[in-house]
Amino acid sequence: MKYLYTFLLCFLIDVDAGDSLQIDAMPTSVVIGLTTTLEVKCHTFNNNSSQMESLMSLIITRSGHGPDKELASINAFSPEGHVVDTSNETLTASGKIDNLGESYLRLVWRFPDVNKRGLYACEAHGVSHTGHPVSLTSTISVTNSYPETDELVDLIKNLTLESEYDKERCPSNLKSNQELIKNYMFTISPPYNGRHYLLSSRLYTYQVESAEAMCELLGGYLVEIDSAEEHQFLINFLNDESKKLNFIVTMTGLSDEEQEIVWVNRHSKTVARYTNWLANKPNGGRSENCVVLYQPSWLMTDDPCSLTRSDFALKLTYLCEVPN
């Protein structure tokens, strides 16, 4: 039977899927960093108008950036419900072949990234009621967008309100939610002098108020660098992580928004005890009031307090300091 299946596939005739094959995506537009789940489902319907009498396989592919990529497949010769995942991606795949009812192939990604955009195609291969090989195809497009600052601020507000409720009603839930956020949105440093640092790992736009609110939600604040030793610890941490996350700048909690050239920590309201500037910095005047660390030296420079993905091609991060 397997040899017959291989032979038939070599001579399959492409036809319009009509109503007998359908591919759906939920959602069809992914907001990077905010969309928690992307589901793509291909399914066939056994009806009188279908050109296909017997289904042999379902295959989902994606195109749009680079060569077409086969993601997963299921066929009638495998054990029931067995899906072959060929994507090399972190996804959950399920499906079944049922010629008496609905057959389907479903793929689910948690927190989909920018690489999940593209044209998804479902191919159904089988045999018509006259015994001829048939191939049906159905497609759907998935796009992506990036969160605007207002969306991030609203998300942080909602998380803050939920955390305040959890503090009163269920402290264990608050701690659990904080750990989930930390593990998904941040890389956690080794401990240093009774604290640790959280480096944002999925950031496409930043505004100092949004970064500050997220740090506070997690029990900390935008990093305050108080000594050369602490700075060196952070340099080592950033050097290691920049190789994995490919970023070039990270925001700290130091600014001169209140008074030009008087650098104050936003959280503690204290004047900086330590600075280590890049050559010829600071030099931005009133347009650059926040202090960031730049690759490769991770020395300090003044920058605007709000930046978008177009400014640094998605290479933006910030650092939270969290007491243990």
C-alpha positions as a printed Julia matrix, in Angstrom:
324×3 Matrix{Float64}:
   0.0    0.0     0.0
   2.84   2.43    0.8
   4.3    1.88   -2.68
   0.89   2.59   -4.24
   0.64   5.79   -2.2
   4.07   6.97   -3.37
   3.18   6.14   -6.98
  -0.11   8.04   -6.81
   1.51  11.15   -5.37
   3.78  11.36   -8.4
   0.72  11.78  -10.64
  -1.63  13.83   -8.47
  -3.86  16.32  -10.26
  -4.26  19.73   -8.57
  -7.87  20.9    -8.27
  -9.63  23.72   -6.5
 -10.34  22.81   -2.9
 -13.84  24.22   -2.97
 -15.67  23.66    0.31
 -14.13  20.25    1.0
 -10.79  21.57    2.32
 -10.24  24.59    4.54
  -7.33  26.13    6.43
  -7.94  28.6     9.26
  -5.66  30.71   11.44
  -6.47  32.25   14.82
  -5.53  35.05   14.86
  -4.63  36.06   11.3
  -2.54  38.97   12.6
  -0.01  38.36   15.38
   0.98  41.21   17.7
   4.58  40.34   18.49
   5.14  39.96   22.23
   1.44  40.23   23.12
  -0.24  37.42   21.15
  -0.02  34.35   23.35
  -1.16  31.66   20.89
  -1.23  31.14   17.13
  -3.28  28.2    15.84
  -3.32  27.02   12.23
  -5.8   24.26   11.43
  -6.37  22.42    8.17
  -9.48  20.26    7.91
 -11.46  18.35    5.29
 -15.18  17.67    5.11
 -16.71  14.48    3.79
 -19.57  15.77    1.63
 -21.24  14.89   -1.67
 -19.56  17.75   -3.56
 -16.04  16.72   -2.58
 -13.74  15.58   -5.38
 -11.91  13.31   -2.93
 -13.34   9.95   -1.93
 -10.44   8.74    0.2
  -7.91  10.98    1.97
  -4.32   9.79    2.27
  -2.46  12.73    3.81
  -2.57  16.32    5.02
   0.51  18.58    4.91
   0.91  22.16    6.16
   3.63  24.37    4.69
   4.58  28.04    5.13
   6.09  30.47    2.62
   6.79  34.18    2.61
  10.34  34.59    3.89
  12.88  32.19    2.46
  12.04  28.87    0.78
   8.75  27.1     1.42
   8.91  25.18    4.67
   7.02  21.99    5.48
   5.84  22.21    9.08
   3.98  18.96    9.77
   2.04  16.16    8.14
  -0.27  13.28    8.93
  -1.15  10.31    6.74
  -3.49   7.35    6.66
  -0.69   4.81    7.02
   0.59   6.1    10.36
  -0.86   5.14   13.75
  -4.04   7.05   14.5
  -3.32  10.59   15.55
   0.42  10.4    14.75
   1.7   13.69   13.33
   5.15  14.07   11.8
   6.64  17.41   12.94
   9.28  18.48   10.4
   9.39  22.16   11.35
  12.24  22.3    13.9
  10.05  24.86   15.68
   8.5   24.83   19.14
   4.93  23.88   18.35
   2.18  21.47   19.37
   0.84  19.35   16.52
  -2.23  17.1    16.49
  -4.49  15.55   13.88
  -6.32  12.55   12.49
  -7.37  11.0     9.18
 -11.04   9.98    9.21
 -12.66   9.25    5.85
 -16.06   8.86    7.5
 -16.0   12.28    9.14
 -13.67  15.24    9.59
  -9.93  14.91    9.09
  -7.65  17.63   10.4
  -4.11  18.77   11.11
  -3.68  21.43   13.81
  -0.52  23.36   14.72
  -0.25  25.62   17.78
   2.59  27.99   18.74
   2.89  29.67   22.13
   3.99  33.33   21.97
   4.57  33.33   18.18
   7.48  35.41   16.91
   8.01  37.37   13.69
   9.03  34.23   11.79
   5.49  32.85   12.01
   4.16  35.35    9.45
   3.64  34.15    5.89
   1.32  32.22    3.6
   0.2   28.93    5.13
  -0.9   26.22    2.72
  -2.66  22.96    3.42
  -2.27  20.16    0.9
  -4.67  17.21    0.94
  -3.69  14.16   -1.12
  -6.03  11.31   -1.89
  -8.15   9.46   -4.48
 -11.4   10.49   -6.21
 -14.53   8.32   -6.35
 -13.44   7.21   -9.84
 -10.07   6.07   -8.53
  -8.01   8.98   -9.85
  -5.4   10.69   -7.68
  -6.44  14.13   -6.39
  -4.6   16.97   -4.67
  -6.48  19.79   -2.96
  -4.89  23.01   -1.69
  -6.16  25.76    0.59
  -4.21  28.8     1.82
  -4.41  31.55    4.42
  -2.11  34.48    5.18
  -0.83  35.36    8.66
   0.63  38.83    9.19
   2.35  40.44   12.15
   2.5   43.84   13.81
   4.36  45.3    16.75
   2.75  46.66   19.92
   2.37  50.4    20.17
   3.43  52.15   23.36
  -0.22  52.63   24.39
  -0.82  48.88   24.11
   2.16  48.14   26.33
   1.11  50.73   28.88
  -2.43  49.3    28.98
  -1.04  45.79   29.39
   1.17  46.87   32.28
  -1.75  48.71   33.92
  -3.9   45.59   33.69
  -1.12  43.41   35.07
  -0.6   45.89   37.9
  -4.31  45.9    38.78
  -4.39  42.11   38.68
  -1.3   41.9    40.87
  -2.84  44.28   43.42
  -5.93  42.11   43.52
  -3.78  38.98   43.88
  -1.86  40.55   46.76
  -5.11  40.86   48.69
  -6.85  37.71   47.56
  -4.19  35.17   46.71
  -0.5   35.96   47.29
   0.58  32.62   45.82
  -1.06  33.5    42.48
   0.84  36.8    42.38
   4.16  35.06   42.86
   3.28  32.48   40.22
   2.29  35.18   37.7
   5.48  37.11   38.39
   7.58  34.02   37.73
   5.76  33.38   34.45
   6.43  36.95   33.3
  10.07  36.75   34.34
  10.67  33.47   32.54
   8.94  34.55   29.34
   9.9   38.21   29.0
  13.29  38.33   30.76
  16.66  36.66   31.17
  17.64  36.41   34.83
  21.22  37.13   35.91
  23.19  35.24   38.55
  22.86  36.78   42.04
  25.0   39.78   42.95
  25.19  41.35   46.43
  21.7   40.3    47.48
  19.94  41.1    44.21
  19.57  39.89   40.64
  18.97  41.61   37.32
  16.29  41.02   34.69
  17.17  41.71   31.06
  14.14  42.16   28.8
  14.36  39.65   25.97
  11.32  40.5    23.81
  11.24  44.23   23.25
  10.27  46.07   20.07
   9.7   49.54   21.43
  10.49  51.07   24.77
   9.43  54.02   26.82
  11.08  54.64   30.16
   7.73  54.82   31.99
   6.66  51.43   30.56
   9.97  49.8    31.46
   9.81  51.31   34.94
   6.25  50.02   35.48
   7.19  46.5    34.41
  10.19  46.45   36.75
   7.98  47.6    39.63
   5.43  44.9    38.8
   8.2   42.33   39.27
   9.28  43.74   42.61
  12.2   45.84   41.37
  13.14  49.0    39.51
  15.17  50.15   36.52
  18.78  49.33   37.32
  20.82  51.75   39.45
  24.57  51.24   38.93
  26.34  52.38   42.1
  29.91  51.15   41.64
  32.56  50.04   39.17
  32.23  46.49   40.55
  28.49  46.4    39.88
  29.05  47.86   36.41
  31.63  45.16   35.61
  29.22  42.45   36.77
  26.6   43.84   34.37
  29.12  44.12   31.53
  29.92  40.41   31.89
  26.21  39.53   32.0
  25.39  41.68   28.96
  28.31  40.3    26.97
  27.04  36.76   27.51
  23.42  37.54   26.72
  24.03  39.8    23.71
  25.5   36.81   21.88
  22.16  34.98   22.31
  19.64  37.83   22.0
  21.44  40.06   19.47
  20.82  43.46   21.06
  23.02  46.56   21.18
  21.54  48.84   23.83
  19.92  48.49   27.26
  18.17  51.18   29.31
  19.03  52.01   32.93
  17.18  54.04   35.55
  19.48  57.08   35.43
  18.22  60.33   33.89
  18.55  64.11   33.94
  14.93  64.87   33.05
  14.44  67.13   36.1
  17.65  69.17   35.76
  20.1   69.09   32.87
  23.41  67.29   33.63
  22.23  66.37   37.14
  21.95  62.58   36.81
  19.4   61.11   39.23
  18.19  57.54   39.75
  14.48  57.42   38.94
  13.61  54.94   41.69
  15.67  56.06   44.69
  15.69  59.76   43.67
  19.4   59.85   44.55
  22.1   61.66   42.58
  24.35  59.16   40.79
  27.33  58.01   42.87
  28.96  56.37   39.86
  29.14  57.06   36.11
  31.37  55.7    33.37
  30.64  57.46   30.08
  31.56  56.67   26.51
  33.98  59.17   24.97
  32.39  62.58   24.35
  29.25  61.64   26.28
  26.85  62.91   27.49
  26.13  65.28   24.61
  22.43  65.04   23.76
  21.12  68.0    25.71
  17.39  68.17   26.47
  16.54  65.67   23.71
  18.47  62.81   25.38
  17.65  62.54   29.06
  17.98  58.81   29.8
  21.16  56.78   30.31
  21.69  53.57   28.36
  24.54  51.09   28.03
  25.9   50.43   24.54
  27.58  47.4    23.0
  30.42  46.43   22.87
  31.88  48.28   25.86
  28.54  48.71   27.69
  29.65  52.14   28.86
  27.11  54.88   29.52
  25.64  57.33   27.02
  22.64  59.63   27.0
  19.72  58.72   24.74
  16.03  59.62   24.27
  13.73  58.14   26.89
  11.47  56.64   24.21
  12.67  54.57   21.25
  10.91  52.44   18.64
  11.91  49.31   16.71
  12.84  51.34   13.6
  15.51  53.21   15.57
  17.58  50.14   16.36
  16.1   47.34   14.24
  14.56  45.44   17.16
  17.75  45.53   19.27
  16.36  47.32   22.33
  16.32  46.08   25.94
  16.15  47.38   29.51
  17.48  46.15   32.85
  15.5   45.68   36.03
  17.23  45.4    39.42
  15.36  43.16   41.86
  16.35  42.61   45.52
  16.37  38.95   46.51
